[in-house]
Amino acid sequence: MLRLLVLSCFLLHSAWAQSSTVVGYIAIESPIAKAGLLANIGPDGSLSSGAKSGVVIASPFTSNPDYLYTWTRDSSLVFKLIIDQYTLGLDTTVRSHIDNFVEAETIIQQITNPSGTVSTGGLGEPKFNINETAFTGAWGRPQRDGPALRSTALITWANYLLDEGNTSYVTDTLWPIIKLDLDYVAEYWNETTYDLWEEVDSSSFFTTGVQQRTLRQGATLASTLGEDASNYSTQADNVLCFQQTYWNTAGYMTANTGGGRSGKDANTVLTSIHLFDVDAGCDSITFQPCSDLALSNLVYYIDAFRSIYTINDGLGSTAAVATGRYPEDVYYDGNPWYLTTLAVAEQLYDSLIVWDKQGYLNVTSFSLVFFQTFDDSIEEGVYESGSITFTNLTNAISEWADAFVAIVAEYTPSSGNLSEQYSKTNGSQVSAEDLTWSYAAALTAFSARDGVTPATWGASGLTVASSCVRAINTAAVTFNVYATTVWGENIYIVGSVSELADWDTDNALILSADDYPTWSITVNLPASTYIEYKYIRIYDGDVTWESDPNMNITTPASGTYTENDTWR
C-alpha cells in the first residue's frame, strides 16, 4: 500500500516565514539566494569588501567562525552553477563574473603556499586570503578536490566557447589553467587528502568522484584541442576503478577510508549530484542519482539523522527530515546544514528527470529499501512509465523531494538569508551567516526541480575492468542463445542494468560464436537482482531486436549461473 508520508510533513511545516507552499517558497527564495550568492563575489558584491575581482568569499562572517576566505572548492562549485546558468541561457547577465573568475584563478594557481608551488603540490592548498595572498596558518591540507572542481567548471566554459567559435580564448587562456589542474589530479589522485569537511585525512569518496569526472572531461577537451589526452584517459579509468571500492555491503557508500566514523555522510549524496549526467541513465558505476546504489545509500544517510535532532522528533519513520554532514558531527554541536538537506532533494529531482526520460524505473535488490519507503509491498522488477506503479512511485518521490525543501523552508527566516547550519533543537540559524555554498545549493536544487539538466560529461557507457575491486556482491552469469546468422551478422545483448548497457544498443555487449550457432557471453551482474534483457542482431550497422516480451532472470546470491535461450 502506498504510504501517505508526505501530507503529514506538509501539515507539520505549514507555518513558514515566506510561503506555505514549496512552489511559493522557491519563487520567493530563488532571487534572494541569487542575490546572496552574487553579494559574496568581489569586487562589487555588497558583502565582499576587500575581495579581489572574481574572488568568492565563503561568508562575510569574520568571528566564530571566521569564513572570510576563498576556498578553491566552494568557489569552483559556485562558478560551476554560474557557468551552467549562463551556458543554458538561464542568466546571461553573469558573463563578467565568469571572466573575472578566470582571471582570479589564473593568479591563485600561481601563489606559493604551505602546500607548495604551482609545480610542487601547491594546487592542493584549500583556501587563500581574499586579497589573493597565501593563507599560512595551520589547516587541513592538502585538499585535492579543489583542482578537480575548478577544472570541471572551466571545462564546461571551454566547451561552450568552442561551440561559439571562440577557440583562441580557450587555447590561450583557459587551457593553461585547466591543464595545470588536470596534471595535478592525474599525478596525485591516489594519495590521501583531507575530505571536503576538512577533518579526515584519507581517501574520500567525494574527491575520488569529482577527480574521475574531470579527468574524463579533460581527456575529451584535450583531444578536441589536439593535445595529448592519453594520461588523462588512463588515470580516469584507474580512478573509476578505485571509486568502486568505497561500497559497503551493508547498503551505502563509505565516505572516507579513514576517520573512524560510520561512513554515512552527505559527502556521498553530494558526490551523486555532482556526477549527474542525464545521458548516463541510472548507471551505478558512476553513482548516478537514480542508480540502485545511490538510492540505497540515500536511505541509510537520511535514516542516520532521524533520532539525533530534536527538530526531527515526531516526523515518522519515513518522513523527510533535516540532515547534516554525518551523524557523529560535533562541529558547532553537530547541526543540520541547509546545503546537505537540499542535496537530498536535488538527488531525488535528478532521479525523477531520468526516470521520466527513460520511461521506466528498475527496482533491484539494492534499491528495494528505497522504494519500500513509498510502497511497502513493492517487489523487484522493471516498472514502465505507463503503469500505475510507476505513476504512484514517481508522484510520491516527487512529493518526498518537495518535503525536504519544505524542511529548509521552515527554517529559513523571513529575510531569506541562509547560514551554514540551523539548530538541531529549534531550527534557528547557526554558524556562519550568508554562506555562499548554501545559496548555490538552493539554486541547483530549485533548477533540478524545474527539470534543468547541465551539459553531459561523458558518464554514459563507462565500464570497469573485471580486475577492479568491487565490494558489491556479484554473480557470473553466462548467457547462451541459439541463433543462426548470415555472414557479417553478430548477436549482442542489452538489458536493464548498467552491466548490460542499460538498453543502449550503441554499447551492447557482443556474444562469442565459438560454438556456433550457439552464441555466448559471461557477465558479472549484481547478485540477487531481477534483470530484464534482450538479444539483438547487428548487421552492417542495422539493429534488429528479438520479439517481445523482454527476457528476465533473477541472479543468484553468488557464484555462477547459466541461462540457455533461443532467438525469438
N, C-alpha and C positions, 0 to 999 in steps of 0.2 A: 504494500500500500504506500502511495506517495506521502511523504511526511510533510506536514504543514509547519515547517520550522521557521519560515521567513516572516510570516504575518506577525507572529508574536514578537519578533525582533523589531519590526517597524513600529508596533504599538509601544514597545519599550522606549523607542527612540523618536517619539513624536514631538517633543518639545525642544526643537533645535533653535539655535540663536539666529540662523539665517533663513531657513525654509523647512517646512515639514515634509518635503519630498526630496528624493535623491536628485531628480531632474532639476528641481528648483535650487538645491544646494549647489550643484555643478554650474548652473547658469550664473549664480552669484559669485562662487568661489573661483571660477576659471580666470576672469580678468584680474582678480585680486592676486592670485598665485602668479600670473604672468608679470604683473607689476612688481610683486615682491621679488621675483627672480631677477628682473632687469635692474631693480634698485641695488642689487648686490654685485653689479659688474661695473668696473672702472672704465673710464674716469668720471663718467657723468651720472652714474647711479646715485640715487638720493641717499643711500646708506653706505656707499663705498668710498667715503672720503679718504684720500691718501693712497688709493689703489691705482696702479698704473693702468694705462689703456689696455682693455681686453682681459684684465685680471679679474677672476671671480673670487670674491671673499666667501668663506664658508658661512659666516654670520657676522653681523656687526657687533655682536656681543664680545666684550673685552674682559669680563671678570666673572669667574666661577660659572661656566668655563670661558676661557679666552679662545675664541674661534676666529679672531681677526687675522687669518692667514689664508693662503691659497693652496689648496690640496690639488695635486695633479688628478687624482681620482674624481673628486667632486666636480672640478672644473670641466673635465672631459665628459662626464655624464650630463652636465648641464648643457654643454655645447653640442653634444650628440642630439639632444632634444631640439635645440635651436636650429641646428643644421637640418634635421628632419622636417621641422616646421617650414623652413624656407624652401627646401627642395621639393616638398609635397604641395607647395603652393598655399599652405595654411597661414603663413605670415611672411610676406615679402618685404617687411619693413626692417628686418634684423640683419641685412647684409653687412652694414658697417660693423656690427658687433662681431660677426664671423671674421671679417678682415682683421679687426683688432686682436681677436683671439689668436689668429695665426701668427701675427707679429709678436704677441706676448710670449707664446710658446717657443718661438724661434730663439728668443732671448733666454727664457728659463732653462731650456735644454742645455745651454752652454755654461750655466752657472756652476762653478766648482763648489761642492758642498760636502758635508760629512760622509756621504756615501761614495764620493769620488768625483772624478771629472767626467766630461761627456763620453770619454773613451775608456774609463776605468770603473764603470758602475754607477756613476752619478745620476743616471736617468731613473734609478730606483729610489731616489730621495722623495719622500712622501709629500712634504709641504715646504713652502717658501714664504718669506715676508711679502707683503702686498706691494712693496716698492721694488720688487724683482731683485732681492738680495737673498743670500742663503740664510736659512734658519739653522743656527749652530747649537741649539740646546739639545739635551737628551731626548730621544724619541725612539719609537719602534721602527727601525729601519734595517734593511730596505723593504719597500712595499712594491712588489713587481706587477701589480695590476695597473698602475698609472700609465706606463708607456703603452700597454695594450689598449686601454680605453681611449687614450689620446689618438693613437694611430687609427683606431676604428672610426672615430669621429671625423678625422681628416681624410680617411679613405672614402667615406661617404661623400664628403665635399668634393674630393678629387674626381670621383666617378660622375658626379653631377656636372662639374665644369667640363670634363671631357665630352660629355654628351652635348654640352652647349658650344663645343668647339674651342674652348679656352685651353688648349694644350700647353702653351708656353708657360702659363702661370703654374700649371700642375707640375711640369717637369723642372722648372727653375726655382719655384718657391715651396710647393707642398711636398714634392717627392723627397728632397733632402731631409725634411723634418720627419716624414713618415719612415724613411729608410733607417734613420738613427734608432727610432723606437722598435722597428721590426728586427733589426740586428740585435738589439738588446734582448728582446723577447726570445729570439731564436737561440741566443747564447745562454741565457740564464733561466729558462723556463723550468728546468729540472732541479733548481736549487731552492732552498727554503725561503720563505717570505713571511712577513707579518701579514695577517689576514686583513680584510677590509675594515674590521673593528679595531685594528692596530694593537692587538693584545696577544695573539698567539703566533709564535714563530715556528712554522711547519710548512707542509704543503697545504694549500687551501683550494677548495673546490671552485669558488668564485674566480680566483686568479687563474686557475687552470682553464676554466671555461672561456674566459674572455681572451686568454692568450691563444687558445686554439682558434677562436673566431678570427682574430686579427691576422694571424699567420696565414689563414686560408684566404682572407680578403687581400692580404698583402701580396700573396703569390699571384693572384689574378691581376691585380693592378700592375705589378712588376712586369708580367708578361705583356700586358697591353702597352706598356711604355718601352718595351724592348729591353728591359733589364733582366738580370739573372734571377729567376724565381725558384730555382731548384732547392736551395736550402730551406726556404720558407715552406715549400710544399712538403719536404721531408719532415721537417720539425712539426708541421701542423698534424701530420699523420701520427707522429710519435706522441704529441700532446693529447690527441683524441684517444689514442690507446690508453694513455695514463688516466684520462678522465673517467674511464670505466671503473677504475679500482676503488672509487670512493663509495660505491654502493654497499650498504649494509643490508644483509639478507633479512633483517627484521622489518624492512619496508621503506627505508629512507636513505638519503644521501648523507654520509658523514661529512660535515662541513670542513673539518680540518683534521689532518692526520695526527696532530698533537693537541695539547691543551687540557686534556683530562676531563672533557665535558661529554654530554650525551651525544653530541654531533647534530642535534636538531637545532637548526639555525636559519634565520632569514637569509643568510648567505646563499643558501641553495635556491630559495624562491627567487631572489634577485638574479641568480645565475640563469634560471629558466627564462625569465622575461628578457634578459639581455641577449640571450641566444635565440630569441624568437625569429623564425624565418617562415613566413606563411607558406612558402613553396615546399617546406620540409614535412608538412603534414604533422602527424603525431609521432615522429621519429624519436625513439628512446635513446639512441646512441648519442645524439646531440642534445638530449634532455629538453626536447621541445615542450612547451607548456601543457599540451594535451596528451603527451606521452604517458603510458601507464606508469612509468617510474616517477615522473614528475607529479602526477596526481596522487599516487600513494604517498610520496614524500610530503606533499602539501598537507594531507590529513594528519600525519604524525607531527608535523611542525605546528599546525593550528592547535591540536589537542594538548600540546605541551604547555599552553598558556591558559587553559580553561579554569584551572583551580588555583592559579598563583596570583591573579589580580582580583582585587575586591570588586572592581567595576564589571567583572565578568560573572559575578555571582548571580545565580538565578536565571541565566540566559539559556539553559538547557544544554543537553549533551551534543546537539548537532547544530546549534545556532552559530551565527557569525559572532566572533569575539575580538576584542583588542589583542593584538600580538606585538611582540617585541623582538629583540635581537636573538636571544636564546634564553631558555628557562633559568639558567644558572647566573644570569646577568646581575651584577651588583653596582654597575655604574649609575650614579645618582639613585641608588637603591633599587635599580632594575625596574624600569617602567616600560610601557608600550611606546612605540615610536610611530609617528604619522607615516613615515615612508615604508615601514615594514607592513603595516596594516593595509596600506594602499597597494603594496606589491602583491598581496594575496588577491585582491580584486582584479588587478591587471592580469595576473596569470589566468584567472577564470575568464576574463573577457577575451584574451588571446585565444584560449581554447575554443570558445564559442565561435570565434571567427573561422577557425579551421574546420570545426565540425560542420558549420554551415556551408563552407566552400566544398568540402569533400563529400558531403551528403550522407554521412554515416558516423557513428561512433562505435568504438570497439571496447567492450568490457572484458578485460583479461584477469587472470588470477592476481596480478599486481594491482590493477586499478579497481578491482571489485570493492575494496574497502572504501574508496572514494565514492563510487556510485551508490553504495548502500547508505550513504548519508541522506540520500534523497528517496530511495526506494529500497526498503529492507528485503524485498522479495526478488530483487534483480538477480539475474543469472549471467554467467559469462556468455558472450556472444556478440555478434555484429547487429546493430540496430540501424536500419535505413531511415533516411530523413522523412519518408512518408509514413512511418509507423507511429502509433500512439506513444510507445515507449520513448522514442527519440524526442518527440514533441514535449512530453511531460518532463523528461530529464533536462533537456536544454532550457526549458522555461524555469524550472526550479533552480538550476545552476545560475541562470541569469539573475534571478531574484536573490540568490545567495551572494553573488558578487556585489550586487547593489547594497546588500546588508552590511558588508564590510565598509563600503563607502559611508553608509549610514552611521557606523561606529565613529568614523572620522568626523562626520558632520556634527554628531552630538557634542564632540569635544573640541570643535572649532569655535573660538569666540566670535562675537558679533562683528569684530573688525576683520575677520577672515585671515588674520596673521597666523602662520604656522611655525611653531617652535620645533625643536628636535623631538621632544618627548611630551607625553601627557601622563599625569599622575595615575598610578595603578589603583589608588584609593578613591579619588574623587574626580579624575579627568582634567584637573587644572594643568596649565602648561608648565613644563619643567625643562630645565637646562637651557641651551642657547636659543634665543628668540630669532625669528625670521631666518630659519635655516634654509639656505638655497636649495639643498637637496630635497627638503620636504616639499617645496614649491614645485620642483621638477617632477617629483613622484606623483603629485596630484595631477599635473598636466598630462603626463604619459598615461596614467590610469584613465583619465577622462577621455583621452583620444582613443584608447583601446575600446572603451565602452561605445564610442561612436563608430567603431569598425575600421579605424585608421591602421594601416599596416606599413611599417617602414620598409625601405628597399631590402630585397633579399640579399643574403651574403654568401650563399653557396653551401648551405647545410643540406640541401636535398641530395639524396642518393649516396651519402657518405657511408663507408663501411669500415670496420676494424678487422685487422688480421686475426686469424684463429689463435695466434700466439699471445694476443693481448689478454692480460689477466682481468677477468670479469668475475666478480663475486656473485653475479646473478646466476641462479640455477638454470642450467640449460639441458636440453636433450638432443642427441644427434639423430635427426630424422632423415631416413632415406626415402626418397620419392622415386618409384618406378612406374613408368607409364608405357603401355604397349601402343605404338603409333607408327604406322607406315608413312613414309615421306618420299618426296621426289628429290632428285639430286640438287643440293644447294639449300634445301629447306631444313630448318632446325626447330627443335622443341625447347620452349622456355617455360618457366614457372613464375607466377606472381601471386601475391596474397595480401592478407590484411595486417601483417606486421612488418616492421622495417626490415627484418631479416629476409623477407620475401618482397622487398621493394615497394611496400605499401601500394600495390596495384599499378605501379608506374611501369608501363611497358618499355620505356626507354632504359630502365635499369633492371629489366627482368634477368633472372638467372638462367643461363643456358645449361641444358642437360647433356650428358655424355651419351654417345651412341655406340659405345664399345661392345654392347651386347644387342645390337640392332636386330629386330625392330623394337626392343625394349630400351627406352631412354632412362637415364638415372642421374640423380644428384643427391648428395648428403649435405644437409644444412643444420647448423646448430641453432635451435629455436628455443624461446623461453619455455621453461618446464611448466607443466600443469596448466596449460593455456589453450583455450579454444581458438582455433585459427581457421579461417576460410581461405581457399586458394583456387586457382585455375591454371591449366596449361594453355599456352598459346603457341601458334606456329608463326615463324617469321621467314618470309621468302622475298628476297630482293627488296627488303625494307617494308614490305606489306605485312601487317599483323592480322592473324585470324584467331579469334577466340574459340575455345570449345563451347559447346552448348550449355545453357543453364540447366539446373541451378549451380551455384558455387559448390565445389567440393569442400569438405571440412574434416578436421581432426581435432582431438584434444590430446596434446602432447603428454607423455608420461612425466613423472616427477623427476626422473633422472635416467641415465643410461641411453639406450638406443631404441629405435623404433623404425619399422619399415612399413610403408604404405604402397600397395600394389594397385595401380589404376589402369584403365583402358580409355584411350582418347574417345570423347563423345562428339 
